[in-house]
Amino acid sequence: MTQFADLPNFGPKSQQMLEQAGIHTIEQLRELGAVRAYLQVKQHGGNASLNLLWAMEGALSGRHWQEVAKHDRLSLLMQLEDMEKSSRA
């Protein structure tokens, strides 16, 4: 079974934050997607920076987190904002 730490961009701290948020498998991460998973980490008290969002998206798409931050930052931030608004409504 592949561990989070086996994915690109992930280390033990990232894995710990995901597990504390109830995300224990890569399949769960894929089902949630990077933005929902990031929100779930934040909602469970995770002290996650946006670098975790970039790392998760990169892991799911097979890219380095810095490439994600450079090319997909605006799109991911807009998705994040939309999900935060809908969760408050």
Residue pairs with C-beta under 8 A, 6 or more apart in sequence:
1 25
2 26
3 15
4 10
4 14
4 15
4 18
4 26
4 29
4 59
5 11
5 12
5 14
5 15
7 26
7 59
8 58
8 59
8 62
8 63
8 64
8 65
9 54
9 55
9 56
9 58
9 59
9 64
9 65
10 55
10 59
14 52
14 55
14 56
17 41
17 46
17 47
17 48
17 52
18 24
18 29
18 37
18 41
20 41
20 44
20 45
20 46
21 37
21 40
21 41
21 43
21 44
21 46
22 40
22 44
23 29
23 32
23 37
23 40
23 41
29 37
29 56
29 59
29 60
30 60
32 40
33 60
34 53
34 56
34 57
34 60
34 76
35 53
35 76
35 79
35 80
35 83
36 83
37 56
38 48
38 52
38 53
38 56
38 80
39 80
39 83
39 84
39 87
41 48
41 52
42 48
46 52
50 69
50 77
51 65
51 69
53 76
53 80
54 65
54 66
54 68
54 69
54 72
54 73
54 76
55 65
55 68
57 63
57 65
57 68
57 72
57 76
58 64
58 65
58 67
58 68
61 68
68 76
